Every structure is written in C-alpha cells, then in structure tokens.
Amino acid sequence: MEHVNPNQRDQAKLDAMLARAVGDLSAGYGGVMVSLGHRLGLYRAMAGAGPLSSREVAKRAGCAERYVREWLNSQVAGGYVDYHASSETYELTPEQAFVLADENSPAFIPSAWSVPASMWADEEKAVTAFRTGNGIPWGDHDGRLSCGVAAFYRNAYRGSLVSEWLPALDGVASKLKAGARVADIGCGHGHSTLLMAEAFPASTFSGFDTHPQSIGIARAHAVKESLDTRALFETANASDFPGGKYDLICFFDCLHDMGDPLAAAQQAAKQIAPDGTVMLVEPFANDRVEDNVSPVARLYYAASTTICCAHAISEGGRMVLGAQAGEARLAQVFRKAGFTKFRRALATPFNLILEARL
Ligand SMILES: C[S@@+](CC[C@H](N)C(=O)[O-])C[C@H]1O[C@@H](n2cnc3c(N)ncnc32)[C@H](O)[C@@H]1O
C-alpha cells in the first residue's frame, strides 16, 4: 500500500468515514441479535404487550433471563426496543413490532438477515471464485440463502403483487380473472406462483426452476395451501421450459441470475400467446453506477457479487447482468429476443416491475 501523508487527510472526512464504518460494523453485530430475536420468539413475546421487565420477556419466550436481559440491552442500544429507565422495563412499539415481530408485514426484516448470514458462511467459496473466475451455482450456497430470499420477497409479493403489480400491467388482471395460463420462471419456493393461484381460481399456473430442492419446497407449499391441482411445479431451465402458449410469463427476481438471459427471453417469446404479457420483476436500479448509490443499491450490489453474478457465471455466463442491471439493459435483452413493446409499469424502493409484449 502506498504511504499516505497524515497531513493530507481531511479530519472531518476521516471522522465521517469512521462513523460510517463503525455504524456498519455495529449493524453487522445487530443482525445476529435480530435473527436470534426472531428465532427465539423474543420480538413476538413483546409485541403488543406494553412495558415488560427482562424477567417477563424471558418467561413469555421460554428463555433464560440473563441472556434475554443482555439481548434487550443490545436492542435498546440500537433503537430497536424502547427502555423505560424508571421502571427498568422494555417495550416494543407498534412501529418496531411491524418491522420485527409481524411475519406477515410487508416491512418484516428479520428473515432478510439470513442472506448475509449465508454470504458469510460461503466466504471461502467467494474468495476462490474471485481468484479463479469460476461460478457458484445457486444450490451450492448455505441453505439460509434460498430460505432468506424466499421469505424476504414473499412479504413484498403478498403486499403488492395481486393488489398493485398485476393491475399495473395492460389487461392482465382481467385475463387472470376470466381464466389464463401462467408460467412463473425461476419460481424458487413458489410464493409468487401460489399468491397468484390463490387470487385467480379460474387460472392455471406452472412454476419452473433449475433448483430441485426449491421445486420440492414449492410443491409442498402448494399441497399445504390446497392449490396443487392448479399450481404445478417442475424442474426446468428458463431457456427451454415447456407447456406454452402462456397468457402471462413471469420472471420474479431471477432473470439477472441466469447465465443466458437472452435465451430465457427468446424462450419466453416462443412460449407466449400472441397477445400475452411478460412480467419482469427485477431489483430496483438506475441505469448508471453513479445513480445507484444508496443503502438498497449497496445491498443489491453485494448480493449480486457473490450470489447473482456467481450463479450466472456457473451457467456459462454469456451475459452476466448482475442485480443492478437497470431498465435500459433489461429492455435491450427483450427487444433482441423479439419483443416490440417494453415499458416500466411500476417501481418500488426494492423492485422494478416491467412489462414486455411481442
Ligand atoms: C433470487 S431467486 C428468486 C426466486 C423467486 N422467484 C422469488 O422471487 O423468491 C432466483 C431463482 O432463479 C433460479 N434460476 C437461476 N437460474 C435459472 C435458470 N437458468 N432457469 C430457471 N431458474 C433459474 C434459481 O434457482 C433461484 O430459485
């Protein structure tokens, strides 16, 4: 490393950089506490209960008080739990509960910590991948990855897919109500497929994914929700999935993971009905690196480095889009595949909802 003259350092900039790095380090420690709070039911024990002593929280969650008290203090230090000094009690406010205790809330965060947990567990694989240029298939990651991704996105889908995203596409909601054929490519654990199947009983749904374990989990969810006659799941690659013609073909947070997204879009062009729609849901991103400077972009670029790009490279990496591809690059892929219409239907802080038609 080149020697830097200490006199050349701007003290204010250094202080700001350090404050930022220490804040991030603290958040990393905090993530472990959030995961424990979720898994042990500590947040759930506190939700709606008002001020509680550490003993009461421990009793409600069936945990040892001394551990719980230290955990509670870590939560207070991070602003995740309120502390009432006069009564030495701890309280989870309704807003904190919405983010930390309510598993069905669209803002529920704890399961998202499974993703960086899997990234740490797989650090050696990433080191090797950087040095060799080789890929890492989706299924070779720590098991917390697919569960964390599925749980994180499920709540956004539950909150918005049927009520906002599908109605934003031209004429799609009415076709689904009347009875349509739908393919969900790269469906993972099948949450998006099953939400649509539940909402549109006249339609039939096929979920495809290359990861057999995810397909097994999706099938089990379908049986549990009594949707297994209308929502079928098969192991298949996006570049040769069967069964068309489909009225709607969906790609939820997966096109950028694929080693050949153009082949996937070309297969969608083959398998779609002449007046059908492709719904492409991708991580929110602007088109230029300099416009992707935010906590959300940072999170996506990081996951993209060791997960999305690594998987695409493992599939041959003809085009490695990464999780911050942006609308312009995605549009190019679909235009090249023969789609003449491509537009942004909606954007949320986490997602772009795009529509392509022949
Ligand atoms: C980030 S996950 C998203 C899963 C799901 N769509 C969701 O939103 O929760 C990406 C998924 O794409 C799948 N995938 C990757 N490459 C694929 C390909 N070439 N064909 C089909 N699925 C693929 C992975 O196995 C994984 O389940």
The ligand as an SDF file (V2000), in Angstrom:
LIG
                    3D

 27 29  0  0  0  0  0  0  0  0999 V2000
  -33.2070  -14.8510   -6.2760 C   0  0  0  0  0  0  0  0  0  0  0  0
  -34.0350  -16.3480   -6.5630 S   0  0  0  0  0  0  0  0  0  0  0  0
  -35.7040  -15.8010   -6.7960 C   0  0  0  0  0  0  0  0  0  0  0  0
  -36.7090  -16.8800   -6.5330 C   0  0  0  0  0  0  0  0  0  0  0  0
  -38.1840  -16.4510   -6.6440 C   0  0  0  0  0  0  0  0  0  0  0  0
  -38.5430  -16.0630   -7.9930 N   0  0  0  0  0  0  0  0  0  0  0  0
  -38.5000  -15.3250   -5.6750 C   0  0  0  0  0  0  0  0  0  0  0  0
  -38.7580  -14.2180   -6.1380 O   0  0  0  0  0  0  0  0  0  0  0  0
  -38.4740  -15.5700   -4.4590 O   0  0  0  0  0  0  0  0  0  0  0  0
  -33.5390  -16.7730   -8.2040 C   0  0  0  0  0  0  0  0  0  0  0  0
  -34.0620  -18.1230   -8.6800 C   0  0  0  0  0  0  0  0  0  0  0  0
  -33.7320  -18.2900  -10.0590 O   0  0  0  0  0  0  0  0  0  0  0  0
  -33.4600  -19.6540  -10.2610 C   0  0  0  0  0  0  0  0  0  0  0  0
  -32.6790  -19.7920  -11.5170 N   0  0  0  0  0  0  0  0  0  0  0  0
  -31.4150  -19.3810  -11.7280 C   0  0  0  0  0  0  0  0  0  0  0  0
  -31.0430  -19.6580  -12.9990 N   0  0  0  0  0  0  0  0  0  0  0  0
  -32.1070  -20.2560  -13.5910 C   0  0  0  0  0  0  0  0  0  0  0  0
  -32.3540  -20.7390  -14.9200 C   0  0  0  0  0  0  0  0  0  0  0  0
  -31.4310  -20.6860  -15.8540 N   0  0  0  0  0  0  0  0  0  0  0  0
  -33.5720  -21.2640  -15.1760 N   0  0  0  0  0  0  0  0  0  0  0  0
  -34.5400  -21.3110  -14.2190 C   0  0  0  0  0  0  0  0  0  0  0  0
  -34.3550  -20.8710  -12.9600 N   0  0  0  0  0  0  0  0  0  0  0  0
  -33.1420  -20.3460  -12.6510 C   0  0  0  0  0  0  0  0  0  0  0  0
  -32.6750  -20.0430   -9.0060 C   0  0  0  0  0  0  0  0  0  0  0  0
  -32.6170  -21.4390   -8.8270 O   0  0  0  0  0  0  0  0  0  0  0  0
  -33.4730  -19.3150   -7.9380 C   0  0  0  0  0  0  0  0  0  0  0  0
  -34.5120  -20.0980   -7.4210 O   0  0  0  0  0  0  0  0  0  0  0  0
  1  2  1  0
  2  3  1  0
  2 10  1  0
  3  4  1  0
  4  5  1  0
  5  6  1  0
  5  7  1  0
  7  8  2  0
  7  9  1  0
 10 11  1  0
 11 12  1  0
 11 26  1  0
 12 13  1  0
 13 14  1  0
 13 24  1  0
 14 15  1  0
 14 23  1  0
 15 16  2  0
 16 17  1  0
 17 18  1  0
 17 23  2  0
 18 19  1  0
 18 20  2  0
 20 21  1  0
 21 22  2  0
 22 23  1  0
 24 25  1  0
 24 26  1  0
 26 27  1  0
M  CHG  2   2   1   9  -1
M  END
$$$$
